Amino acid sequence: MTPINLMDRLAEKLQALMDDYTTEQPSGTLQIKVYPGYFPVRTDATEMNSALYVLVKQVVDESEKVKSYAIVEIGFSIYDEDPVYGWRSLFNALEHVRQYLLKNRIIDKKHWLQLPMETIVFDDQNQAWPQWRATMTAKYTVGQPVEEGITYGQ
């Protein structure tokens, strides 16, 4: 449950952050949505909103430490039809999220952001246009249960 809680809470916080952001799309002005886990499966050809997803990609437990950590991928897909400067909308969203995460490194007194963070802007932007895409990877601490039962060697 801990990875799901982390995804849900981080997505809630990022949704509140992105509530002030909109994109101009053929169907009108739309808010940027943030999804815990994957983007919803598309079942028709309707327009795709600008959106972010928050997905735990890996959980690592280390034997020498009392903490585990989760690798979280935050995916960005920002709609902007401008073929020359549309990428700026993506970078604006990336920087807004990056600064927020660095200013608010602890989530619910349970998960602590560990540095470094990494941002990757996809090379194939022309193929996805007018969606501009990138990912941000962050590492958060998650609780590690204590072994129950016999304590060997004592």
C-alpha distance (Angstrom), angle and dihedral (degrees) to the residues before:
residue distance angle dihedral
M1 . . .
T2 3.82 . .
P3 3.84 95.6 .
I4 3.82 89.9 48.6
N5 3.80 91.1 49.4
L6 3.79 89.9 50.8
M7 3.82 92.0 50.1
D8 3.81 92.8 46.5
R9 3.80 96.1 47.6
L10 3.81 95.1 43.2
A11 3.81 90.4 48.2
E12 3.83 90.1 50.6
K13 3.79 91.6 51.3
L14 3.80 93.0 46.7
Q15 3.82 91.2 47.1
A16 3.81 89.6 55.6
L17 3.81 88.3 48.8
M18 3.82 93.0 49.2
D19 3.82 95.4 44.9
D20 3.81 89.1 94.8
Y21 3.81 92.2 54.3
T22 3.80 124.5 85.4
T23 3.79 136.1 170.0
E24 3.78 129.5 -144.4
Q25 3.78 108.2 -123.2
P26 3.81 133.1 167.9
S27 3.82 90.6 -95.0
G28 3.82 92.4 50.2
T29 3.78 138.9 -93.8
L30 3.80 110.1 -19.1
Q31 3.79 132.6 -175.9
I32 3.77 121.3 -121.2
K33 3.81 109.2 -106.8
V34 3.80 125.5 -147.9
Y35 3.81 119.3 -151.9
P36 3.81 127.6 -165.7
G37 3.79 107.5 -133.7
Y38 3.78 118.4 -1.8
F39 3.79 130.4 -7.7
P40 3.82 109.1 -91.1
V41 3.80 114.5 -90.6
R42 3.79 110.0 -99.5
T43 3.79 111.2 -125.6
D44 3.80 97.7 176.3
A45 3.79 141.7 21.7
T46 3.80 96.6 -94.9
E47 3.76 119.1 137.1
M48 3.81 116.8 -79.5
N49 3.80 115.6 -127.4
S50 3.74 123.5 -134.8
A51 3.78 102.1 -92.2
L52 3.78 148.6 166.5
Y53 3.79 128.9 -148.0
V54 3.80 128.3 -157.3
L55 3.80 112.3 -152.6
V56 3.81 131.6 171.0
K57 3.81 102.2 -137.0
Q58 3.80 99.0 178.6
V59 3.82 140.7 7.2
V60 3.81 117.5 -154.3
D61 3.81 124.6 -163.6
E62 3.79 116.3 -167.2
S63 3.79 121.8 -159.8
E64 3.80 96.5 -145.3
K65 3.79 95.9 51.9
V66 3.78 135.1 63.0
K67 3.80 92.5 -138.7
S68 3.75 132.7 69.5
Y69 3.75 124.2 -159.4
A70 3.78 138.8 -145.6
I71 3.79 125.3 -144.0
V72 3.80 106.5 -138.6
E73 3.79 123.5 -162.9
I74 3.79 117.4 -158.0
G75 3.78 109.4 -163.5
F76 3.81 122.6 -158.1
S77 3.80 127.1 -158.6
I78 3.81 109.5 172.0
Y79 3.80 122.0 -178.3
D80 3.82 117.1 -137.7
E81 3.81 123.1 148.6
D82 3.81 95.3 -159.6
P83 3.84 103.5 111.7
V84 3.81 93.3 -162.2
Y85 3.82 105.7 37.5
G86 3.81 103.1 15.3
W87 3.80 90.1 105.9
R88 3.80 88.1 70.4
S89 3.81 90.1 71.6
L90 3.80 88.9 57.7
F91 3.80 93.6 48.3
N92 3.80 90.8 47.3
A93 3.82 91.1 55.4
L94 3.83 92.0 43.9
E95 3.78 93.1 52.1
H96 3.80 93.2 44.9
V97 3.82 90.8 54.3
R98 3.82 94.0 41.7
Q99 3.79 92.8 53.5
Y100 3.81 92.0 45.7
L101 3.81 92.7 51.8
L102 3.80 92.5 48.2
K103 3.81 92.1 48.6
N104 3.83 92.9 45.7
R105 3.80 104.6 39.0
I106 3.82 97.8 158.5
I107 3.82 122.7 68.4
D108 3.80 117.7 -159.8
K109 3.82 92.1 -25.6
K110 3.83 86.8 -74.9
H111 3.79 110.4 79.5
W112 3.79 123.7 50.3
L113 3.80 122.2 -164.9
Q114 3.81 111.5 -123.9
L115 3.79 120.5 -156.2
P116 2.96 142.0 -94.2
M117 3.79 105.2 61.4
E118 3.79 119.7 -172.1
T119 3.80 131.9 -150.6
I120 3.79 122.4 -164.1
V121 3.80 121.8 -171.3
F122 3.81 110.2 -157.9
D123 3.80 117.6 -112.8
D124 3.81 96.1 -143.4
Q125 3.82 97.8 66.9
N126 3.81 92.5 137.0
Q127 3.81 91.3 61.8
A128 3.81 93.6 53.2
W129 3.82 97.9 39.2
P130 3.05 127.8 167.5
Q131 3.83 84.5 32.3
W132 3.81 111.4 72.3
R133 3.81 111.9 -156.6
A134 3.80 140.0 -160.8
T135 3.80 141.9 144.4
M136 3.77 132.8 -136.7
T137 3.80 120.1 -158.4
A138 3.78 122.5 -155.5
K139 3.80 133.8 172.7
Y140 3.81 119.5 -138.1
T141 3.79 129.5 -175.9
V142 3.81 115.6 -116.5
G143 3.78 129.0 -172.0
Q144 3.79 118.7 -85.4
P145 3.80 117.2 -152.4
V146 3.80 118.9 -129.3
E147 3.80 116.6 -116.4
E148 3.80 113.0 -102.5
G149 3.77 127.7 -149.0
I150 3.78 130.2 27.9
T151 3.79 118.4 15.4
Y152 3.81 104.7 -142.7
G153 3.78 121.1 -144.1
Q154 3.80 96.9 22.4
